[in-house]
Amino acid sequence: MRLTVSKTFFVLVGACLLFCRTATAGKTETAKNIALYGEAKYADDFKYFEYANPDAPKGGTVVLPSYGGFDSFNPFIFKGNAAGEVAALTLDTLGIVPSDDVSTVYPLLAKAFELPEDQSFVGFILDERAKFSDGSPVAADDVIFSFKAITEQGAPIYKVYYGDVERIEKVDDRKVRFYFKKGSTNKELPLILAQIPVFSKKDWEGKDFSKPQLKPYLGSGPYVLEKFTAGKSLSFKRNPDYWAKNLPSRRGFFNFDRVNYEFYQDTTVTLQALFSGNIDIREEYIAKIWVTGYDNDVVKKGKVIKEDIPHNKAANLQMFVFNLRKDKFKDKRVRQAISLAFDFDWANEKLFYNQYKRLESYFTNTGMEATGLPRGKELEILNKFRKQLPPEVFSRAPELPRHKDYLQTRKNLKKAVSLLKEAGYDFKDGVMTNLKSGEPLEFEITDNSANGSSFTRVMLPFIKNLAKIGIKACFRTTEVNVYKNRLDNFDFDIAIISFGMSQMPGNEQKEMWGSQSAMVKGSYNIGGVQNPVVDALIDGLIKAKDKTSYQAYVRALDRVMLNETYVIPQWYAPSSRVAYQNKFEHPKTKIKTGFQPFSWWMKEEFRQ
């Protein structure tokens, strides 16, 4: 698993929504949570989330690394390079999804939810205690302003994401309802809308939400932005009057008095920053460094602690993404040929110390990966599209190329040449050339500078294998800001990116792979996937009425996407690798939630 800095992507839990209460026919019910597939993990009167320490002491300052730079504090607009940390720490949402119950939303700004039997709307009843950091109350007008600002002035993708909302209505000062379009069967909308961050309408008067700016906005979250240096650092102060500090969903979290972020251009630089004490906690993304880079007195004497923290999260989708808008990548056989040249097995053994597992699915570690041949409900779904799908979807199990030894590599490269010839290419003076246009097959693989220096060693054998079959490829790293702009404007051949994936894939899949987002600049459909079957399968998983159907749609989507080779999946780590100064403690729990820095606290002697 490696750092994602190319996108600020808030993964919203998806899937079809079945309410956790039984409503009386024709009536609207008030509930304390919104759950997927039956009962929530926590009762209505729960006291705290089990992976947090409700008695964690407060105090101290933590210094964390961030990467790239920033010229804006608003991550919801297309322009600028935003510091997403500001929104994450200063803005509360209507509800919260915990790491140990990813299919349920619990109260935060909203103390309860209105759920009608016909699912035509969702209502949010605001907690009368909810207030912004200046003491002003959070009201329905603030929720309405936030939704309209994000959908009307924010990045274009939000119009797609919230496209099934017909209107928003203020019932009274503390109650707001989102009505859905007639005929909408997007059952996950209540869960998605519960995670909208809420700005202060009054604070934004006279300001242009759509333009990047470095003026801190008023929030209702646990921290306030105290000071910053543009592009270099952020300093947050814990709000002692934070309205939700004793709320069950917040107990045990946000224990540091101050949170500072220092920005770096390269992840490897932060290793020395950790050893020198300039930062306090560092998540390691490079296997070689984790194995060999901590062999020093600082670690041996216990001043810095290394820890593998297991997680049960959906694996980050780390991948090479083809820009399908380019003519040279439109033929699936070309993409398959390039994929055959990537030797993960060699890299894992020689470079990664066998610490990684191959991503075999878009939904790795969710239990909904496509495996074997389609059967049961999945086969029933795919049969609806049999005329639109290639036969191998039904006759061949999904399997990525393996390179167990050099003989298998040779076999893979021979197969790649055969595929390229089928696609209209052949060798011309040793160069793989399009026989129709006369153009050689060549491309650039792009990454950002925060990761690129460590990734070069992975790329060299890949590029060498490509050269053996006449393909010229080069690897280029750019500064984080430049890289983001290139992705936003589709100015790349193949890009290396990583998406955080939901444990319950849902509406966000439209943004990532849906046809309507393919040509929207700044969208998360970076590759430009436009496939009517993919669109139909995404709609199917969103509208599924039961768990069996939902899971079958996810597997069917996975199978079709894998067959099309839109991306070359890379690898993931089954645990979070974290190194930190020996002045922190964190909850001791069997719940595999991975690295949760804001559930940590300082040891007593460091809290001053």
DADAVEN-V876742 format. One record per backbone hydrogen bond with DSSP energy under -0.5 kcal/mol. CO is the residue of the C=O (numbers start at 1). NH is the residue of the N-H. E is the energy in kcal/mol with one decimal. If there is no record, write none. Layout:
<<CO:NH:E> <CO:NH:E>>
//
This chain:
<<3:5:-0.7> <7:9:-0.9> <8:10:-0.6> <9:11:-0.9> <10:12:-0.6> <16:18:-0.5> <18:38:-0.6> <21:23:-0.7> <24:27:-2.4> <27:117:-1.5> <29:31:-0.5> <29:115:-3.2> <31:113:-3.0> <32:107:-0.6> <34:105:-2.6> <43:46:-1.8> <49:52:-1.8> <52:54:-0.8> <53:56:-2.1> <60:257:-1.4> <60:258:-1.8> <62:64:-0.5> <62:260:-3.0> <63:280:-3.1> <63:281:-1.0> <64:262:-2.3> <66:264:-2.5> <67:69:-0.6> <72:83:-2.2> <73:75:-0.7> <74:77:-0.8> <76:155:-2.8> <80:82:-0.6> <81:71:-2.3> <81:72:-0.9> <82:84:-1.1> <83:86:-1.6> <83:87:-0.6> <84:88:-2.2> <85:89:-1.9> <86:90:-1.8> <87:91:-1.8> <89:223:-2.0> <90:92:-0.5> <90:221:-2.8> <92:198:-2.2> <93:109:-1.9> <94:108:-1.4> <94:110:-2.5> <96:98:-0.6> <96:106:-2.9> <98:101:-1.1> <101:104:-1.6> <103:36:-1.9> <105:34:-1.9> <106:96:-2.3> <109:111:-0.5> <109:127:-3.3> <110:108:-1.0> <112:125:-2.3> <113:31:-3.1> <114:123:-1.9> <115:29:-2.1> <116:119:-1.3> <120:180:-2.8> <121:116:-0.7> <122:178:-2.6> <123:114:-2.8> <124:126:-0.7> <124:176:-1.9> <125:111:-2.4> <125:112:-1.2> <127:130:-1.7> <130:138:-2.0> <132:135:-2.3> <136:132:-3.2> <137:139:-0.6> <139:142:-0.9> <139:143:-1.4> <140:144:-2.4> <141:145:-2.5> <142:146:-2.4> <143:147:-2.3> <144:148:-2.4> <145:149:-2.9> <146:150:-2.4> <147:151:-2.4> <148:152:-2.7> <149:153:-2.0> <149:154:-0.8> <150:154:-0.5> <155:158:-2.0> <156:159:-1.3> <156:160:-0.8> <157:161:-2.4> <158:162:-2.3> <160:163:-1.5> <162:165:-1.8> <164:166:-0.6> <164:181:-2.5> <167:179:-2.8> <169:171:-0.7> <169:177:-2.8> <172:175:-1.4> <173:140:-2.7> <174:126:-2.8> <175:171:-1.9> <175:172:-1.5> <176:124:-2.9> <177:169:-3.2> <177:179:-0.6> <178:122:-1.7> <179:166:-2.3> <179:167:-1.4> <181:184:-2.3> <185:187:-1.7> <186:189:-1.4> <188:191:-0.7> <188:192:-2.0> <189:193:-3.1> <190:194:-1.5> <192:195:-1.7> <193:196:-1.6> <194:95:-2.9> <196:94:-1.0> <197:199:-0.6> <199:201:-0.6> <200:204:-1.2> <202:205:-1.3> <204:207:-2.2> <207:209:-0.8> <208:211:-1.4> <213:73:-1.5> <214:216:-0.6> <218:200:-0.7> <219:133:-2.5> <222:239:-2.7> <224:226:-0.7> <224:237:-2.7> <227:235:-2.2> <229:232:-2.8> <229:233:-2.2> <232:263:-2.8> <233:229:-1.9> <234:261:-2.7> <235:226:-2.5> <235:227:-1.6> <236:259:-1.8> <237:224:-2.3> <238:240:-0.8> <239:242:-1.9> <242:245:-1.5> <244:247:-1.9> <247:250:-2.3> <247:251:-1.3> <248:49:-0.6> <250:253:-1.9> <255:59:-2.5> <257:238:-3.7> <258:62:-2.2> <259:236:-3.0> <260:64:-3.3> <261:234:-2.0> <262:66:-2.5> <264:68:-2.8> <266:269:-0.7> <266:270:-0.7> <267:270:-0.6> <268:271:-1.1> <268:272:-0.7> <269:273:-1.5> <270:274:-2.0> <271:275:-2.1> <272:276:-2.2> <273:278:-2.1> <273:279:-1.4> <274:277:-1.0> <280:581:-2.6> <281:65:-0.7> <282:284:-0.5> <282:579:-2.8> <285:287:-0.6> <286:290:-2.0> <287:291:-2.0> <288:292:-2.9> <289:293:-2.3> <292:295:-0.8> <294:296:-1.7> <296:300:-2.7> <297:301:-2.7> <298:303:-1.7> <298:304:-1.6> <299:302:-1.5> <303:582:-2.7> <305:580:-2.1> <307:309:-0.6> <307:578:-2.8> <308:310:-0.7> <309:576:-3.0> <310:594:-1.6> <316:318:-1.5> <317:499:-1.9> <318:570:-2.5> <319:321:-0.6> <319:497:-2.0> <320:322:-0.5> <320:568:-2.5> <321:495:-1.9> <322:324:-1.2> <323:326:-2.0> <326:329:-1.6> <327:330:-1.4> <330:332:-0.6> <331:334:-1.0> <331:335:-1.4> <332:336:-2.6> <333:337:-2.0> <334:338:-2.0> <335:339:-2.1> <336:340:-1.9> <337:341:-0.6> <338:341:-1.1> <339:342:-1.5> <341:343:-0.6> <342:344:-0.9> <343:347:-1.5> <344:348:-3.0> <345:349:-1.8> <346:350:-3.1> <347:351:-2.2> <347:352:-1.9> <348:354:-3.5> <352:355:-1.5> <357:572:-2.2> <358:360:-0.9> <361:364:-0.7> <363:366:-1.4> <363:368:-0.6> <364:315:-2.5> <369:371:-0.5> <372:398:-0.6> <375:378:-1.1> <375:379:-0.9> <376:380:-2.1> <377:381:-2.2> <378:382:-2.6> <379:383:-2.3> <380:384:-0.6> <381:384:-1.2> <382:385:-1.7> <383:386:-1.2> <385:388:-1.5> <385:389:-1.0> <386:389:-0.7> <390:393:-1.7> <391:394:-1.7> <391:395:-1.3> <392:396:-2.0> <405:409:-1.8> <406:410:-2.4> <407:411:-2.1> <408:412:-2.4> <409:413:-2.5> <410:414:-2.3> <411:415:-2.1> <412:416:-2.1> <413:417:-2.1> <414:418:-2.0> <415:419:-2.2> <416:420:-2.3> <417:421:-2.3> <418:422:-2.1> <419:423:-1.5> <420:425:-2.4> <421:424:-1.5> <424:435:-2.3> <426:433:-3.0> <428:431:-1.3> <431:428:-2.1> <431:433:-0.6> <432:441:-3.0> <433:426:-1.8> <433:435:-0.7> <434:438:-3.0> <439:434:-3.0> <440:442:-0.9> <441:472:-1.5> <443:474:-1.6> <444:446:-0.5> <444:493:-0.5> <444:494:-1.9> <445:476:-2.6> <446:496:-2.3> <447:478:-1.8> <448:451:-1.4> <448:452:-2.6> <449:453:-0.7> <450:267:-2.2> <451:454:-0.7> <451:455:-1.3> <452:456:-1.1> <455:458:-1.1> <455:459:-1.6> <456:460:-1.9> <457:461:-0.6> <458:462:-0.8> <459:463:-3.0> <460:464:-2.2> <461:465:-2.4> <462:466:-2.1> <463:467:-2.1> <464:468:-1.4> <465:469:-0.6> <466:469:-1.1> <466:471:-2.5> <467:470:-1.8> <470:432:-2.3> <470:472:-0.5> <471:473:-0.7> <472:443:-1.9> <474:445:-3.1> <476:447:-2.0> <478:449:-2.7> <479:483:-3.0> <480:484:-2.4> <481:485:-2.0> <482:486:-2.2> <483:487:-2.3> <484:488:-2.9> <485:489:-1.7> <486:491:-3.1> <487:490:-1.5> <488:522:-1.3> <490:492:-1.2> <493:323:-2.1> <494:446:-3.0> <495:321:-3.1> <495:497:-0.7> <497:319:-2.7> <499:317:-2.9> <504:14:-2.0> <506:509:-2.4> <507:510:-1.5> <507:511:-0.6> <508:512:-1.6> <509:513:-2.6> <509:514:-0.6> <510:514:-1.6> <514:517:-1.3> <515:518:-1.3> <517:520:-1.1> <519:521:-0.7> <520:523:-2.0> <524:526:-1.8> <525:528:-0.7> <527:324:-2.5> <531:535:-2.4> <532:536:-2.1> <533:537:-2.5> <534:538:-2.4> <535:539:-2.4> <536:540:-2.2> <537:541:-2.2> <538:542:-1.9> <539:543:-2.1> <540:544:-1.1> <542:187:-0.8> <546:550:-2.3> <547:551:-2.7> <548:552:-1.9> <549:553:-2.3> <550:554:-2.1> <551:555:-2.3> <552:556:-2.3> <553:557:-2.5> <554:558:-2.5> <555:559:-2.5> <556:560:-2.3> <557:561:-2.5> <558:562:-2.6> <559:563:-2.0> <560:564:-1.4> <561:565:-0.8> <561:566:-0.9> <562:565:-0.8> <566:322:-1.6> <567:569:-0.6> <568:320:-2.1> <570:359:-1.8> <572:357:-2.3> <574:311:-1.4> <575:577:-0.5> <576:309:-3.2> <576:578:-0.8> <577:284:-3.2> <578:307:-2.3> <579:282:-2.9> <580:305:-3.2> <581:583:-2.9> <581:584:-0.7> <583:603:-2.5> <585:601:-2.3> <587:589:-0.8> <590:592:-0.5> <591:593:-1.8> <592:312:-1.9> <596:599:-2.2> <597:600:-1.2> <598:254:-2.3> <600:255:-0.5> <601:585:-2.6> <603:606:-2.1> <604:607:-1.6> <607:60:-1.4>>
//
